[in-house]
Amino acid sequence: MEIVHISAECYPVAKAGGLADVVGALPRFQKELGHVTKVIMPMYRTDFLYKNEWQVVHKASASLGHSWFDFTVIKEVSNKLDFELYLLDINGLLDREKIYGYDDDTERFCAFQIAVLSWMNTWNLLPNVIHVHDHHTALIPFMVKYCYGFGRLSGIPTVLTIHNAEYQGSFGWNKTNYIPQWDSWKRGMLEWNGNINPLASGVKCAWKVTTVSNTYLNEMRFKSNGMEPVFEYEKGKCSGIINGIDYGVWDPENDKYLNDHYNVHSIERGKGKSKKILCETFGLSYDKPLFVFIGRLVGEKAADLLPQVINDCFRFIGRKMNFLILGSGNSNIEAKLIDLKKISQGDYNVYVGYNEKLSHLMYAGADFLLMPSRVEPCGLNQMYAMRYGTIPLVRRTGGLIDTVIDIGNQDGYGITFNEASVGDISNAIYRALDLYSQKDLFRILQKKAMSLDFSWHNSAKQYLDLYQNLQ
Ligand code: ADP
C-alpha cells in the first residue's frame, strides 16, 4: 500500500508541537510494516533544510484566486528519515522562519494544498491513501472530491487526523475563489458557522476521521470550539487512535541530547546526573524534588495558572520543591513567569523559548512533570516523562485520561486531578511531595512508568487496519 501524509509539521524538519512528532514517526512505523510512505510538507527555512541534500523533482505553476504562483517540489536525497520526504516551496509564501503565525496563513496553506494536489495530479501511479493532518491540510478531502481540476484523484480515499480541534483555520466567503473551481452545489461541505471552515470541511468530506485518543473523540462531541454538532453528526466515521512515542528519539538509554544515559536499572545515577546539570544551569537546589512544565504557554495548557500555583505552593506548603518551566506563547504569561524569578530562593526558574535539547534534559532530570491542561487531545509530554522515569501530574482530560493511572489505584503510576484550578494543581503537588518522601515507593513507581509500552507499533497497525477498511 502507498500512503501519502500531508502535513504542516514533521520532526525533525519543522516542529511546533506534537503534530510534528507524530508525522515524523508514524510513516516510519508504517514503512516497517511493509508499506510505501511519503510525507509532503511546506518548505520553511529550517536548519534541516540547510543541512541536507535535496533534489528537485517537480516544478510547475498553479493559481490561488486570481494570483498565479510558481512552486517547486524537492526531495531529500538520502532518505534520512527512512521514508520519502518532499518539501514544497512557494517563493515568498512558505519559505519563512516560522511555521505559523503570519497574517497570510490562510493564503499560505491554501496555496500549499492546491500545489500538492496539482503535483499529485501528474503522478503516473496514484497512492492508495491520502492522509492529512489538522486544519492546514483539511481542505484536501474537499478538493479531491469536488474540485473539477482534481477529478483524476477523486477515487483516492482520504483520512483526516485531528491533533487539535481548537484550531480550525476558518476564513470568510470573500476568499471562496481560493478553492480551485468547485461544484457549487457542495457549498455546505465547506461551510460551518457562516465561514469556510477547513477542519469542519475535512470532517465532512474525508472518508475516515481519526483523533488521537478515545476520550478526546468523545469530548469533541461536547466541547470542540463550536464544532460539536459536526462531530455528533459524523461520529460514525470517526475513531480514536492514541499516539505512540518514538523510542528512536525518546529513550534515556540512547537519547542523543543526553550525556548521561540510563535505563530502568540505573535510574538514580542517570536521572541524578541530568538533574545536577539542570540545577547548576538554572540555580536550583539539587536536594529538593524538581517539578517541570514543558509546553506552549497558552490557556489550553493552563499555563496561565502556573504563576499563582508556584506562589501558593511556596507560601502554603513551604519551600520544599523546585519549579522549572520551559515554554513560549502568550506574552502575558511569559512576562508573569519571568517576573516570578524575583521570588526565587534557588528554587524557581524559567526558560522562555523553544529548546529541544533542554526539553530532553528536563524529561530526564525532573522528578515530576506538571500537565494541568484544559484541553489535551493526546498529549505526548506525559508519555515522554514516564519513559524517562518522571512521574506525571495530569488533569483528567482527553488523552491524559487514557494514558495515566492515578497512584490511588493498585496499578497506578501517576497523579491525576479533576480541575484545571490552582487548588487542584497545588493539591496534586502536595500529593507528589508525600510520594517523593517515600523513597522506595517513589523508585518503584518510576520503574513502573519507565517500563510501560507506549510504542508506535500498536497504533501504526490500527491506522493500517483503518486504511484497509476504506474501500
Ligand atoms: P501540543 O502539540 O498541543 O503542543 P503535545 O503534548 O502533543 O502538545 O506535544 C508537545 C511537544 O512539543 C513535545 O514534544 C514537547 O516536548 C514539545 N515542546 C513544547 N514546547 C516546547 C519548548 N518550548 N521547547 C521544546 N520542546 C517543546
Residues whose N, C-alpha, C, O or C-beta is under 5 A from the ligand:
A	BS01	ADP	A16 G17 G18 L19 I294 G295 R296 L326 G327 S328 G353 Y354 N355 E356 S359 G379 L380 N381
